[in-house]
């Protein structure tokens, strides 16, 4: 059975944990949840991503959009727990210009 995306609010408007699959099926719901988190808080918005199994291009687009929205409202989107493969993808796609990755979470 396919596993969907679960978004747990750790601190309202400040920290979320994403687990499961951030793919095309989950993109709409993820986009809405991240927009709400960005607009309802202040300061850094931390996304804990170490529980993600799969990201596809739609999921990456959700993160790009959330990062851009955060910058427009003078916030910073911080990705924590990024696995090495995804970290390389973030750097290769230049998403790292829009979002930050927590130091010490990256290997390779």
C-alpha positions as CSV (number, residue, x, y, z in Angstrom):
1,X,0.0,0.0,0.0
2,X,1.4,3.4,-1.0
3,X,2.2,5.7,1.8
4,X,1.2,9.4,1.6
5,X,2.6,12.5,3.1
6,X,2.2,13.3,6.8
7,X,2.9,16.8,8.0
8,X,3.2,17.2,11.8
9,X,3.2,20.6,13.4
10,X,6.1,20.7,15.9
11,X,5.8,24.5,16.7
12,X,2.9,26.4,15.0
13,X,4.3,28.6,12.2
14,X,7.9,27.8,13.1
15,X,8.6,24.0,12.7
16,X,7.1,21.2,10.7
17,X,8.1,17.6,10.2
18,X,7.3,15.9,6.9
19,X,7.3,12.2,6.6
20,X,6.3,9.8,3.8
21,X,6.2,10.8,0.2
22,X,6.4,14.4,-1.1
23,X,5.3,13.7,-4.6
24,X,2.7,14.8,-7.2
25,X,-0.2,13.3,-5.3
26,X,0.8,15.1,-2.1
27,X,1.8,18.4,-3.7
28,X,-1.5,20.3,-3.4
29,X,-1.9,19.5,0.3
30,X,1.7,20.1,1.1
31,X,1.6,23.5,-0.7
32,X,-1.4,24.6,1.3
33,X,0.1,23.5,4.6
34,X,3.4,25.2,3.9
35,X,1.7,28.4,2.8
36,X,-0.3,28.5,6.0
37,X,2.9,27.9,8.1
38,X,4.8,30.6,6.3
39,X,2.1,33.2,6.7
40,X,1.2,32.4,10.3
41,X,4.6,32.7,11.9
42,X,7.7,34.9,12.0
43,X,11.4,34.2,11.9
44,X,12.8,30.9,10.5
45,X,10.4,28.2,9.4
46,X,12.2,24.8,9.9
47,X,11.1,21.8,7.8
48,X,12.4,18.5,9.2
49,X,12.8,16.3,6.1
50,X,14.7,13.3,7.4
51,X,11.5,11.2,7.4
52,X,10.8,11.7,3.7
53,X,11.0,8.6,1.6
54,X,10.6,10.1,-1.8
55,X,10.7,13.6,-3.4
56,X,9.8,14.1,-7.0
57,X,9.8,17.2,-9.2
58,X,6.4,18.2,-7.9
59,X,7.6,18.0,-4.3
60,X,10.7,20.0,-5.1
61,X,8.4,22.6,-6.7
62,X,6.5,22.8,-3.4
63,X,9.7,23.6,-1.5
64,X,10.7,26.2,-4.1
65,X,7.3,27.9,-3.8
66,X,7.4,27.8,0.0
67,X,11.0,29.3,-0.1
68,X,9.9,32.1,-2.4
69,X,6.9,32.9,-0.3
70,X,9.0,32.9,2.9
71,X,11.4,35.4,1.3
72,X,8.5,37.7,0.2
73,X,7.3,37.9,3.8
74,X,10.8,38.3,5.1
75,X,11.2,34.8,6.6
76,X,13.8,32.1,6.0
77,X,12.9,28.5,5.1
78,X,15.3,26.1,6.7
79,X,15.5,22.5,5.6
80,X,16.7,20.1,8.3
81,X,17.6,16.5,8.1
82,X,18.3,16.6,4.4
83,X,19.8,13.3,3.1
84,X,23.0,13.5,1.0
85,X,21.2,12.6,-2.3
86,X,18.6,15.3,-1.8
87,X,21.2,17.8,-0.7
88,X,23.0,17.3,-4.0
89,X,19.7,17.8,-5.8
90,X,19.1,21.0,-3.9
91,X,22.5,22.3,-4.8
92,X,22.3,21.2,-8.4
93,X,18.9,22.9,-8.9
94,X,20.1,26.0,-7.1
95,X,17.2,25.7,-4.6
96,X,19.9,26.5,-2.1
97,X,19.6,30.1,-3.2
98,X,16.0,30.2,-2.0
99,X,16.2,28.0,1.1
100,X,18.8,27.2,3.8
101,X,20.0,23.9,5.0
102,X,20.9,23.4,8.6
103,X,24.6,22.9,9.2
104,X,25.6,19.5,10.5
105,X,22.7,17.7,8.8
106,X,24.5,17.1,5.5
107,X,26.8,14.4,4.6
108,X,28.6,14.2,1.2
